[in-house]
Structure formats: C-alpha cells, structure tokens
Amino acid sequence: MRLITRPVAAGPCFTNQLGRREFVTAAGAFAGAALLPAVATADRLPARLADGTVVLFQGDSITDAGRDRTSAEANVAGGLGTGYPLLVAAVALAAHPDRALQFYNRGVSGNKIPDLEQRWTVDALALKPDVLSILVGVNDFWHKLSGGYTGTVEDYENQYTALLVETRRALPQVRVMVLEPFVLRCGAVDDRWFPEFDARRAAAARVAQHAGARFVPLQPVFDDLSRRRAPEYWAADGVHPTPAGHAVIAERWRRAAHL
C-alpha cells in the first residue's frame, strides 16, 4: 500500500491521501470489517436514515482529508475528501440509491473548537443537517505544543458544550454524533500528550452526554488494533489515519448511525 502525504497549512504536519488503488483497498477493509467488535444497540441512532436525510461531517484535518473547498454540493467525491466521510457516503449511497441521502464535508485542517465556533453559522447551521457528525480535539492539544495555543481542557469542554447548545437551539431535531478524538503512540505522539489528551477524550464524552448526542468511541478501537498491527499502520504520524485507519473510522460511524 502506497502512503501519499502532503503539507497542510495552519494545521497538523500532513494529511494522508488515498489514491485510487488505496481507496479500493480501504473500501474493501470497510466492507469487510469483521476485525472490529460489534457496536451495542445502545450506541446506534434510533432508526435508519430517512429519505432525504442531510448528513454533515465537521472537524479538523482528519475529517477534511484534502477535500476540494470549491466543491460545495452534496455527494461530490472531491468535496467529500479522501477519508472516512467519502467512505461512509460511498457505501451509503450505493446501498440506498432510493433514499436521496445528502452528504457534506466541512472539516477544515488545523481547526480547534474556537475555529469551529467562528465558522459554525455558515458551515454548519446554514446547511440544516439532520445528522451532524463532529470529530475535533487533536489540535486543541497539539497546538499547545507547537502553535502557542493556551486552551485548557476546561476551555475545550465548555466551548464544545456551548457549540452544541447553540446547535440544538437552531436545529432542535438534529441528531448529533460526537466522535472521540484519538491518537496512536507513534510519530508526533509522545509522552508529552498524556495525561492531558486522555482528559480531553473524557471531556468529549461528557459533552456528548450533556448534549444528548451519540458518542462514538474510537480510542479503544485503535488501541486494540495497534496490539495486532503496529500503530503506524493505522496512523503513520500518530494523528492522521492511513487508508486503513479511515476505513476503521468509517465502519464505526456506519454502525453508530445504523446504516
């Protein structure tokens, strides 16, 4: 499997990209994800995605995955990027061509919770999603090491909570999925990350509970997989998923959403 990297501005050091061959490999892993433990019924959204459901992916570079920022329409491959949002959308659209599902990706590389706040009205609320998926938190710690950011765990939790309160107020019926921020112990991730990063993971779980959102655990999944295969196989720098890593996230997402 060939891993392609490129620099990204104002964010983590690079984003892993999938070429055609890598995408086929990742999609195969996604479709046959027998290696992943089952998600309990309680971890799923209560019903299948209804006809015409609008799904919005939000977050940082893990979600961005090199998406084409000029492509604003739903279900456009370039606009979905080359990571887990594309894998989720591709499988759902192929499996349910009669449901008129709409998938958007508005992840932005380098974003922290304060960055999401600044663009939330345009990049989230204006799209009126029925399902809102958020994966954010790595930069909220990483930029403390490299970017001069000073936000605390308490800041992260309070700002994240406020963001979802605002979202519920504007979109009372929206179903929210909070994906757990995760890292693997390799590459850029060393002992400096802990225990604070673990505290941020716990904060994300509390945010989800407070907001009545579906919390999707990812760290335990990657920890387990890293005991079977080196962590670099799933995220070469410890942060950005490889094609296999994106396939894992996509499968957890799909199960949590009951797709």
C-alpha positions in Angstrom: 0.0 0.0 0.0 1.5 3.4 -1.0 1.1 6.2 1.5 0.9 9.7 0.0 1.5 12.7 2.1 1.3 16.4 1.5 1.8 19.5 3.7 -1.1 21.4 5.0 -1.2 25.0 6.1 -2.1 26.2 9.6 -2.6 22.7 11.0 -1.0 19.3 11.7 2.0 18.5 9.7 0.4 16.4 6.9 -2.8 14.7 5.8 -2.7 11.2 4.4 -4.4 10.9 1.0 -5.9 8.0 -0.8 -5.2 7.3 -4.5 -7.5 5.1 -6.5 -5.6 1.9 -5.5 -5.6 2.9 -1.8 -9.3 3.8 -1.9 -10.1 0.4 -3.3 -8.1 -1.2 -0.5 -9.7 0.9 2.2 -13.2 0.3 0.8 -12.6 -3.4 1.0 -11.4 -3.1 4.6 -14.5 -1.0 5.3 -16.9 -3.5 3.7 -15.4 -6.5 5.4 -14.7 -5.0 8.8 -15.0 -8.3 10.7 -11.9 -7.3 12.7 -14.0 -4.7 14.6 -16.0 -5.6 17.6 -19.8 -5.1 17.3 -21.4 -1.9 18.5 -24.1 -2.4 21.0 -27.6 -1.4 20.0 -27.5 1.5 22.6 -24.7 3.0 20.6 -26.8 3.4 17.4 -29.0 6.2 16.3 -32.6 5.0 16.9 -33.6 4.4 13.3 -32.4 4.2 9.8 -31.6 7.4 8.0 -34.8 8.6 6.5 -35.3 9.6 2.9 -33.7 12.9 2.1 -31.5 12.9 5.2 -28.7 15.6 5.2 -25.5 14.4 6.8 -22.8 16.9 7.7 -19.2 15.9 8.7 -17.4 18.5 10.7 -13.9 18.7 12.3 -10.2 19.1 11.6 -7.8 17.6 9.1 -8.9 14.0 9.9 -12.3 14.9 8.5 -11.1 17.4 5.9 -8.9 14.7 4.3 -7.8 17.0 1.4 -11.4 17.9 0.3 -11.9 20.3 -2.6 -13.0 23.6 -0.9 -14.5 24.8 -4.1 -16.9 21.9 -4.3 -19.9 22.8 -2.2 -22.6 20.4 -3.5 -23.7 17.3 -1.7 -22.3 13.8 -2.7 -19.4 15.2 -4.8 -16.4 13.0 -4.4 -13.9 15.8 -4.4 -15.9 17.8 -1.9 -16.0 14.8 0.5 -12.2 14.4 0.6 -10.4 11.1 0.6 -11.1 9.9 4.1 -13.8 8.5 6.2 -16.6 10.9 5.0 -16.1 9.7 1.5 -16.1 6.0 2.6 -19.3 6.5 4.6 -21.1 8.3 1.8 -20.0 6.0 -0.9 -21.2 2.9 0.8 -24.5 4.5 2.0 -25.3 6.0 -1.4 -24.6 2.7 -3.2 -26.7 0.7 -0.7 -29.6 3.1 -0.6 -30.0 4.8 -4.0 -33.7 5.3 -3.4 -33.3 7.4 -0.2 -31.9 10.7 -1.7 -29.3 10.9 1.0 -27.1 14.0 1.0 -23.6 14.0 2.4 -21.5 17.2 3.0 -17.9 17.5 4.4 -17.0 20.8 6.0 -13.9 19.7 8.0 -11.0 22.2 8.0 -7.4 21.2 8.6 -5.9 22.7 11.7 -9.2 23.6 13.3 -9.8 23.7 17.0 -13.1 24.2 18.8 -12.7 28.0 18.7 -12.2 27.8 14.9 -15.4 25.8 14.5 -17.2 28.4 16.5 -16.1 31.2 14.1 -17.5 29.4 11.0 -20.4 27.5 12.6 -23.3 29.6 11.2 -22.1 29.3 7.6 -20.5 25.8 7.6 -23.0 24.0 9.9 -26.3 25.7 10.8 -26.9 27.1 7.3 -26.8 23.5 5.8 -29.6 22.4 8.2 -28.2 18.9 8.7 -30.4 16.2 10.0 -27.3 14.3 11.2 -24.3 16.3 12.4 -21.0 14.4 12.9 -18.1 16.1 14.7 -14.6 14.9 15.3 -12.4 17.6 16.9 -9.9 17.8 19.7 -6.4 16.8 18.5 -5.4 20.3 17.5 -6.8 21.6 20.8 -3.9 19.9 22.4 -1.3 19.6 19.6 -1.3 23.4 19.0 -0.3 23.8 22.7 2.9 22.0 21.8 3.7 23.7 18.5 1.4 26.6 17.9 1.3 28.7 21.0 -2.3 27.9 21.8 -3.2 28.0 25.5 -6.7 26.5 25.7 -7.3 24.2 28.7 -9.3 21.0 29.0 -12.0 23.1 30.7 -12.0 25.6 27.8 -12.4 22.7 25.3 -15.3 21.2 27.2 -17.1 24.5 27.9 -16.7 25.7 24.3 -17.7 22.4 22.8 -20.8 22.3 25.1 -21.7 25.8 24.1 -21.4 25.0 20.5 -23.8 22.1 20.8 -26.2 24.2 22.9 -26.3 26.7 20.0 -26.8 23.9 17.5 -29.7 22.5 19.4 -31.3 25.9 19.7 -31.0 26.5 15.9 -31.8 22.9 14.9 -33.9 21.2 17.6 -34.4 18.0 15.6 -30.7 17.5 14.6 -29.1 14.2 15.6 -25.6 14.8 16.8 -22.7 12.3 16.7 -19.6 13.2 18.7 -16.6 11.1 17.6 -14.0 10.5 20.2 -10.7 12.3 19.5 -7.9 9.7 19.3 -4.1 9.4 18.8 -1.8 6.5 18.4 1.6 6.3 20.2 3.9 6.8 17.3 5.2 9.6 15.1 4.4 13.0 16.6 2.6 11.5 19.6 4.9 11.0 22.6 4.7 11.2 26.4 4.0 14.9 26.3 0.5 14.2 25.2 -0.5 12.4 28.3 -2.4 12.5 30.6 -3.9 15.8 29.2 -5.1 14.2 25.9 -6.9 11.5 27.8 -8.6 14.2 29.8 -9.8 15.8 26.6 -11.2 12.4 25.4 -13.1 12.2 28.6 -14.4 15.7 28.1 -15.7 14.9 24.7 -17.7 12.0 26.2 -19.2 14.4 28.8 -20.0 16.9 26.1 -21.9 14.2 24.1 -23.8 13.1 27.2 -24.8 16.7 28.1 -26.0 17.4 24.5 -27.9 14.1 24.2 -25.6 13.2 21.4 -24.4 9.8 20.2 -20.8 9.3 21.4 -18.7 7.1 19.1 -15.6 5.7 20.9 -12.5 5.5 18.7 -9.5 5.3 21.0 -10.2 1.8 22.4 -10.7 0.5 18.9 -7.4 1.8 17.7 -5.7 0.7 20.9 -6.9 -2.8 20.3 -6.0 -2.8 16.6 -2.5 -1.4 17.5 -1.9 -4.5 19.5 -2.4 -6.6 16.4 -0.5 -4.4 13.9 1.9 -1.5 14.5 0.2 1.8 15.2 1.9 3.3 12.2 -0.3 1.0 10.0 -3.4 2.9 11.2 -1.9 6.5 11.6 1.6 7.0 10.3 2.3 10.1 12.4 0.1 9.1 15.3 -2.7 11.5 14.3 -3.7 11.3 10.6 -5.2 8.0 9.6 -3.9 5.9 6.8 -6.4 4.4 4.4 -6.9 1.5 6.8 -7.4 3.9 9.7 -10.0 5.9 7.7 -11.8 2.6 7.0 -11.9 1.9 10.7 -13.5 5.3 11.5 -16.0 4.9 8.6 -17.1 1.5 9.9 -17.6 2.7 13.5 -19.5 5.7 12.1 -21.7 3.4 9.9 -22.5 1.2 12.8 -23.3 4.0 15.2 -25.6 5.6 12.6 -27.3 2.2 11.9 -26.5 2.5 8.1 
